[in-house]
Structures are given as structure tokens and as C-alpha cells.
Amino acid sequence: MSDHKDLLAWREAMSLVEVVYRDTENFPRDETFGLRAQVRRAAVSVPSIIAEGSGRNSPGELRQFVGIASGSLAELETQLELATRLGFLDADSAAIRQTDRVGRLVNALRKSLIHATA
């Protein structure tokens, strides 16, 4: 198994975390331990889960962890949508654009792993 740092999905997910931290900096102060914290945790979980799966023993395990990362992305998308509806975030924010990009990459990685282990 290659190093997780070689995976484009992981590298872009790391960029996603940076963008999310910047874009959530101006959430209302009373959201410090609410939605802002949840959004940040969901974003951090995506590259973390990919890295953990890459460190496992087989492509099948990586595929399973990439599936979990996909679930974390869906959670993040939902939270960003809520932040948009509440007026905390612009609908065309960098975080939303990068989440879409990472979602496409994670799905492509997942599909490639399905074919590799079939």
C-alpha cells in the first residue's frame, strides 16, 4: 500500500481542512462550541480516516475507510448547508467548493479500489 500522502484525495482533503478553518473563523461567537466545532471536526475526520485506511493491511480495508470518509463528507456537506441557511456562510464559499472537489476525488478513489479488489 502506498503512503497516504501520495493519494490526491488525502492531499485535497487536507486543503479542505485549511479552507474550512478559514471559512468558519467568522461564525458567530456563540457557535464556537456548536456548529463551528462540528464542521471543523467533520472536515478533520476526512483526511484522518483516509490516512488510517491507507495504513491498514489491504486495499479492501482502505476501501472500507474511504467509504467512511465519504460518510464524513456527507456530514460536512449537511453542516455547511445548514451554515449557509443560517447565514453564517456564503453559498459559493471556498469550503463548499472544496468539499465538492474532495467528494469527487473520494468517490473516484472508492471506485478504483472496488475494481482493484474485485
C-alpha positions, 0 to 999 in steps of 0.5 A: 500500500502506498503512503497516504500522502501520495493519494490526491484525495488525502492531499485535497482533503487536507486543503479542505481542512485549511479552507474550512478553518478559514471559512468558519473563523467568522461564525458567530461567537456563540457557535464556537462550541456548536456548529463551528466545532462540528464542521471543523471536526467533520472536515478533520475526520476526512483526511484522518480516516483516509490516512488510517485506511491507507495504513491498514493491511489491504486495499479492501480495508482502505476501501472500507475507510474511504467509504467512511470518509465519504460518510464524513463528507456527507456530514460536512456537506449537511453542516455547511448547508445548514451554515449557509441557511443560517447565514453564517456562510456564503453559498459559493464559499471556498469550503463548499467548493472544496468539499465538492472537489474532495467528494469527487476525488473520494468517490473516484478513489472508492471506485478504483479500489472496488475494481482493484479488489474485485 
